[in-house]
Amino acid sequence: MEVQGSSKKMIATQAEMVEARVPIPYRDQCAHLLIPLNKCRQSEFYLPWKCEDERHSYEKCEYELVMERMLQMQKIREQEAKLKKGVPLIPKTANV
């Protein structure tokens, strides 16, 4: 399953996410890392020093997605700026 506009592919299927009870807002390209993280958290009673490797890999994946979206938005803004630059808002008159 491929997500439009993203370089990462969906690894976890919809059925796996439903079975693992992943909340809908968290069903993104990093859900395949969230499922084992949540299982680890539950088995370790949510102790903050447990499941560090799983948490780190999940947070790194989320960070990469955010950075990718930021770069895409920057490109869109640059394209819009080029389009706006072509038509001046205030026309230049004779030698002013």
C-alpha positions as CSV (number, residue, x, y, z in Angstrom):
1,M,0.0,0.0,0.0
2,E,1.5,3.3,-1.0
3,V,0.6,6.7,0.4
4,Q,0.4,9.6,-2.1
5,G,3.1,12.3,-1.6
6,S,5.3,10.2,0.6
7,S,8.4,8.2,0.0
8,K,7.6,5.7,2.8
9,K,5.3,2.8,2.1
10,M,2.6,1.5,4.5
11,I,3.9,-1.7,6.0
12,A,1.2,-2.5,8.5
13,T,-2.1,-3.5,6.9
14,Q,-5.5,-2.1,7.9
15,A,-6.4,-5.4,9.5
16,E,-3.2,-5.5,11.6
17,M,-3.9,-1.9,12.8
18,V,-7.5,-2.8,13.8
19,E,-6.4,-5.9,15.6
20,A,-3.7,-4.0,17.5
21,R,-6.2,-1.3,18.3
22,V,-4.1,1.5,16.9
23,P,-6.1,4.8,17.1
24,I,-7.0,6.2,13.7
25,P,-4.9,9.4,14.0
26,Y,-1.8,7.1,14.5
27,R,-2.4,4.9,11.4
28,D,0.4,6.3,9.2
29,Q,3.5,5.0,7.7
30,C,5.0,4.4,11.1
31,A,2.2,2.3,12.5
32,H,4.3,-0.9,11.9
33,L,6.6,0.4,14.6
34,L,3.9,1.6,16.9
35,I,2.3,-1.9,17.2
36,P,5.3,-3.6,18.8
37,L,5.9,-0.4,20.9
38,N,2.4,-0.6,22.4
39,K,2.8,-4.3,23.0
40,C,6.1,-3.7,24.8
41,R,4.6,-0.8,26.8
42,Q,1.7,-3.0,27.9
43,S,3.9,-5.9,28.9
44,E,6.3,-3.6,30.8
45,F,3.5,-1.7,32.6
46,Y,4.4,1.6,30.8
47,L,7.7,2.0,32.7
48,P,9.5,4.9,31.1
49,W,13.0,3.2,31.0
50,K,11.6,0.1,29.2
51,C,11.0,-0.1,25.4
52,E,13.5,2.6,24.7
53,D,14.7,1.0,21.4
54,E,11.1,0.6,20.1
55,R,10.2,4.2,21.1
56,H,13.3,5.6,19.5
57,S,12.7,3.9,16.2
58,Y,9.0,5.0,16.2
59,E,9.9,8.6,17.1
60,K,12.6,8.7,14.4
61,C,10.1,7.5,11.8
62,E,7.6,10.1,12.8
63,Y,10.3,12.8,12.7
64,E,11.3,11.7,9.2
65,L,7.7,12.0,8.1
66,V,7.4,15.5,9.5
67,M,10.6,16.6,7.9
68,E,9.5,15.2,4.5
69,R,6.2,17.1,4.8
70,M,8.0,20.3,5.7
71,L,10.3,19.9,2.6
72,Q,7.3,19.3,0.4
73,M,5.6,22.5,1.8
74,Q,8.7,24.5,1.3
75,K,8.8,23.5,-2.4
76,I,5.2,24.4,-2.8
77,R,5.8,27.8,-1.3
78,E,8.8,28.4,-3.5
79,Q,6.7,27.5,-6.6
80,E,3.9,29.9,-5.5
81,A,6.5,32.6,-4.9
82,K,7.8,32.2,-8.4
83,L,4.3,32.5,-9.8
84,K,3.6,35.6,-7.8
85,K,7.0,37.1,-8.8
86,G,6.0,37.0,-12.5
87,V,3.2,39.5,-12.0
88,P,4.1,42.7,-10.1
89,L,1.5,44.0,-7.7
90,I,2.4,47.6,-8.4
91,P,3.2,48.3,-12.0
92,K,6.3,50.4,-12.7
93,T,5.5,53.7,-14.3
94,A,7.8,56.0,-16.2
95,N,11.1,56.4,-14.4
96,V,9.8,56.5,-10.8
